[in-house]
Amino acid sequence: MKTLICGSIAFDNIMVFNDQFKNHILPDQIHILNVAFLVPELRREFGGCAGNIAYNLMLLEGDPYIMATVGDDAGPYLERLDKLGLPRDHVRHIPGSFTAQAFITTDLDDNQITAFHPGAMSFSHLNKVEHAEGAVLGIVAPDGREGMMQHARDFAAAKVPFIFDPGQGLPMFSGDDINDFLDLADYACFNDYEAQLACERTGQSLEMLAEKVKALIVTRGGEGSWIFTEGQRHDIPCVKADEIVDPTGCGDAYRAGLLYGITRGWNWVDTGRLAAVMGAIKIAHRGGQNHVPSREEVARRFSEAFGSRPW
C-alpha cells in the first residue's frame, strides 16, 4: 500500500564538546559573544523526517515513497536509498544547492547549540503529489513552508488521506494556517510542546482541534502518547527501551508505526502501541537510521509489552 512521505532529507552533523558551554560563555560578555568550541568527536548521520519515517516504515515491510528535494551533495544519501531499496522516484535534485543539514554541538550537560541550513528543502514546493500515482496514504512532515502547504492542498485535492505532522516547522505557521491544515488533513500528530503551541495559536483546546480530524495524536516522550478520536482519548503507554541512547528520530519512528497501522486498518489502540514500540527500539541507537530490527523482532517486542501480537 503505497504511502507517500513528504518531508525533508537531511544530513545531521553531530559534534561533542567535551566541556560545558557555561564555562566558555560569560554572561556579562554576551553582547560581544565570540567563542569557538573544539569538537574532537564528529558523526554525520543520515536524517531528515522523510528519510527517517521511510526507513522505519521499510523495517515494518510497508511501502514508503519519499517526496523530497536534495542538493548537489546528496550522492551518499541517494546511494543509501538505493541500497535499502527505498524508491527515489520523487526525490528531486535542486542544482546549485546543498542538501538540508543540521550542525548540532552537544556539551557534557547535554545542552545543544544547533544551526540548520534548509538548502534544497526550500524548493520542496516544486514536487507535486499528483505525480505520485497510486498513493493510498500520505504524510506532510517538516519541510519547506510553501511545500508543506502545497502538499496538504494536493493531498486533499487528490482525495488521498494524510497526516499533518508539522514537527519543528510548526512555528512557521499562524493559527489560521494551522486551522487550514487541519481542515484539509484526516489525521494530525504533534509532540506535547507542539500541541501546546497549536492550542495557543489557534485559541482552541486539544479536544476542539481533535474534532477537525479523524484522529489527533500527541506524543509525550516518557509519558507515552494520547490519541484523540471520536470524542475519546486513548492513553498509549511508553514502551520500556533496552537503554536510552539518543532520542533523535524517535518521533519519526513513532509516525512510521502510525502510518503502518492506518494502512492496515488497525484500531487506534494497536496502532498507537506499534508506534510506541518503534520509538522504544529507535531510542536505544544513535542517529535516526541505525537500528535494524526485523519485522519479527518488532512483533516480539509488541507481544512482550502488550501481551498480544500485531501480526
C-alpha positions in Angstrom: 0.0 0.0 0.0 1.9 3.0 -1.3 2.5 5.6 1.4 3.8 9.0 0.2 6.1 10.7 2.7 6.5 14.4 2.0 9.3 15.9 4.1 12.9 16.6 4.4 16.0 14.6 3.6 18.9 15.9 5.6 22.4 15.2 6.9 22.8 15.5 10.7 26.3 16.6 11.7 26.7 15.8 15.4 29.6 17.1 17.4 30.5 16.6 21.1 32.2 19.4 23.1 34.0 17.7 26.0 33.2 20.5 28.4 30.3 22.7 29.5 29.2 25.7 27.4 28.6 27.7 30.5 32.4 27.6 31.2 33.1 29.4 28.0 30.1 31.8 27.6 30.5 34.7 30.0 27.1 36.2 31.0 28.5 39.8 31.1 30.1 39.4 27.7 27.0 38.2 25.7 26.9 41.4 23.8 30.3 40.7 22.2 29.9 36.9 22.0 32.8 35.3 20.1 33.5 31.7 21.1 35.0 28.6 19.5 34.5 25.0 20.7 36.9 22.2 20.0 34.9 19.2 19.0 37.2 16.1 18.5 34.1 13.8 18.0 32.1 14.2 14.8 29.4 12.0 13.4 27.5 12.5 10.1 24.2 10.7 10.2 21.5 10.2 7.5 18.4 12.0 8.7 15.5 14.3 7.8 12.0 13.5 8.7 11.0 11.9 5.4 14.1 9.8 5.3 13.7 8.6 8.9 10.0 7.9 8.5 10.5 6.0 5.3 13.4 4.0 6.8 11.2 2.9 9.8 8.2 2.0 7.6 10.6 -0.1 5.4 11.5 -2.0 8.6 7.9 -2.8 9.0 7.7 -4.0 5.4 5.4 -1.1 4.4 5.6 0.6 1.0 7.1 4.0 1.6 7.8 6.5 -1.2 9.8 9.6 -0.3 8.9 13.0 -1.8 11.7 15.4 -1.0 14.4 17.7 -2.5 18.1 17.3 -2.3 21.2 19.3 -3.3 24.5 18.6 -5.2 26.0 16.8 -2.2 23.3 14.2 -1.9 25.2 11.3 -3.6 25.9 9.3 -0.4 22.3 9.6 0.7 20.9 8.6 -2.7 23.2 5.6 -2.8 21.9 4.6 0.6 18.3 4.8 -0.6 19.2 2.6 -3.5 21.0 0.1 -1.2 18.0 -0.1 1.1 15.6 -0.5 -1.8 13.7 2.8 -1.0 12.3 4.3 -4.2 13.6 7.8 -5.0 11.3 8.4 -8.0 10.0 11.6 -6.2 13.3 12.8 -4.8 14.2 15.9 -6.8 17.7 17.3 -7.3 18.0 21.1 -7.0 21.2 22.1 -8.8 23.4 24.6 -7.1 22.1 23.9 -3.6 23.2 21.8 -0.6 21.0 19.1 0.9 19.4 20.3 4.1 21.6 19.8 7.1 21.9 20.3 10.8 25.0 21.1 12.7 24.5 20.1 16.3 27.1 20.7 19.1 26.3 19.0 22.4 28.2 19.6 25.7 28.7 17.3 28.7 25.4 18.5 30.2 23.5 17.5 27.1 22.9 21.2 26.2 22.8 21.7 22.5 23.7 24.5 20.0 22.2 23.8 16.6 22.4 25.5 13.2 20.2 24.4 10.4 20.7 25.1 6.7 17.5 24.3 4.7 19.2 24.3 1.3 17.2 22.3 -1.2 14.4 21.9 1.2 13.3 25.4 0.4 12.3 24.2 -3.0 10.0 21.3 -1.9 7.0 23.1 -3.4 8.3 22.0 -6.8 7.3 18.5 -6.1 3.6 17.6 -6.8 1.6 15.0 -5.0 -0.3 14.3 -8.2 2.9 12.9 -9.8 2.9 10.1 -7.2 0.2 7.9 -8.6 -1.3 5.1 -6.5 -0.7 6.5 -3.0 -3.3 5.4 -0.5 -2.0 7.4 2.4 0.4 10.4 2.9 2.1 12.5 5.5 3.1 16.1 5.4 6.2 16.2 7.6 8.5 19.1 8.3 9.8 20.6 5.1 9.9 24.0 3.3 6.9 26.2 4.4 5.5 26.6 0.9 6.0 22.9 0.1 4.1 21.8 3.2 1.1 24.0 2.4 1.2 22.9 -1.3 1.4 19.2 -0.4 -1.5 19.4 2.0 -3.7 21.0 -0.7 -2.5 18.5 -3.2 -3.4 15.5 -1.0 -6.9 17.0 -0.3 -7.5 17.6 -4.0 -6.4 14.1 -4.9 -8.6 12.7 -2.0 -5.7 10.9 -0.5 -5.9 10.8 3.3 -2.9 12.2 5.1 -1.3 13.1 8.4 -0.4 16.7 9.2 2.8 16.4 11.1 4.4 19.9 11.4 7.1 19.0 13.9 9.8 21.6 14.3 8.2 23.5 11.4 5.1 24.4 13.4 6.4 27.9 14.5 6.3 28.9 10.7 2.5 28.8 10.8 -0.1 31.1 12.2 -3.2 30.0 13.9 -5.2 30.4 10.7 -2.6 28.3 8.9 -2.9 25.5 11.4 -6.7 25.5 11.2 -6.4 25.4 7.4 -4.1 22.3 7.6 -6.5 20.6 10.0 -9.4 21.3 7.7 -7.6 19.5 4.9 -6.0 16.7 6.9 -7.5 13.4 8.0 -5.1 13.0 10.9 -2.7 15.2 12.9 0.3 14.4 15.0 2.2 16.8 17.5 4.6 16.3 20.4 3.4 17.9 23.6 5.2 21.2 23.1 3.8 21.5 19.5 0.4 20.6 20.8 0.5 23.4 23.3 1.8 25.9 20.7 -1.0 24.8 18.3 -3.6 25.5 21.1 -2.1 28.9 21.8 -2.0 30.0 18.2 -5.5 28.8 17.4 -7.1 29.7 20.7 -8.6 26.2 20.9 -8.2 23.2 23.2 -6.8 19.8 22.1 -10.3 18.4 22.2 -11.5 21.2 19.9 -8.7 20.6 17.4 -9.3 16.9 17.5 -12.9 17.5 16.2 -11.4 18.7 12.9 -9.7 15.3 12.1 -10.4 11.6 12.4 -7.6 11.3 15.0 -5.2 13.7 16.8 -2.1 12.1 18.2 0.0 13.8 20.9 3.4 12.2 21.8 4.6 12.9 25.3 8.1 11.4 25.5 8.5 9.1 28.5 4.8 9.8 29.5 3.5 7.9 26.5 1.1 9.3 24.0 -2.6 10.3 23.6 -4.8 9.6 20.7 -8.0 11.7 20.5 -10.6 10.1 18.2 -14.4 10.1 18.1 -14.7 12.1 21.3 -12.4 9.7 23.2 -8.8 9.8 24.4 -6.8 6.6 24.3 -3.8 6.6 26.6 -0.9 4.7 25.0 1.9 3.8 27.5 5.5 4.3 26.8 7.3 1.1 25.9 10.4 0.3 28.0 13.6 0.7 25.9 16.6 -1.5 26.3 18.6 1.6 27.0 18.3 5.4 26.5 21.0 6.4 23.9 19.7 9.0 21.6 16.1 10.5 21.1 17.0 11.8 17.6 14.4 10.3 15.2 12.2 8.7 17.8 9.2 10.8 16.7 9.8 9.7 13.1 9.9 6.0 14.2 6.6 6.5 16.0 5.0 8.1 13.0 6.0 5.1 10.8 4.1 2.9 13.2 1.0 5.2 12.8 1.3 5.0 9.0 1.5 1.2 9.1 -1.4 0.8 11.4 -3.6 3.2 9.4 -2.9 1.5 6.0 -3.7 -1.9 7.6 -7.0 -0.7 9.1 -5.9 -1.4 12.7 -7.8 0.0 15.6 -6.2 3.1 17.2 -5.0 1.4 20.4 -3.0 -1.2 18.5 -1.8 1.4 16.0 -0.5 3.6 18.9 1.1 0.6 20.6 3.0 -0.3 17.4 4.1 3.3 17.2 5.3 3.2 20.8 7.3 0.0 20.1 9.1 1.6 17.2 10.0 4.6 19.3 11.4 2.4 22.0 13.5 0.4 19.6 14.9 3.6 18.0 15.9 5.4 21.2 18.4 2.6 22.0 20.5 3.5 19.0 22.4 6.6 17.9 21.1 8.5 14.9 17.8 8.2 13.1 18.5 5.2 10.9 21.0 2.9 12.6 18.5 0.5 14.3 17.9 -2.7 12.2 15.2 -4.8 13.9 13.4 -7.4 11.8 9.6 -7.3 11.5 9.5 -10.4 13.6 11.5 -8.7 16.3 9.1 -5.8 16.3 6.2 -8.2 16.7 8.1 -9.9 19.6 8.6 -6.5 21.4 5.0 -5.7 20.9 4.0 -9.0 22.4 6.3 -8.5 25.4 4.9 -5.0 26.1 1.2 -5.7 25.5 0.6 -9.4 25.7 -0.5 -9.9 22.1 1.0 -9.9 18.6 0.2 -7.4 15.9 0.6 -9.9 13.1 
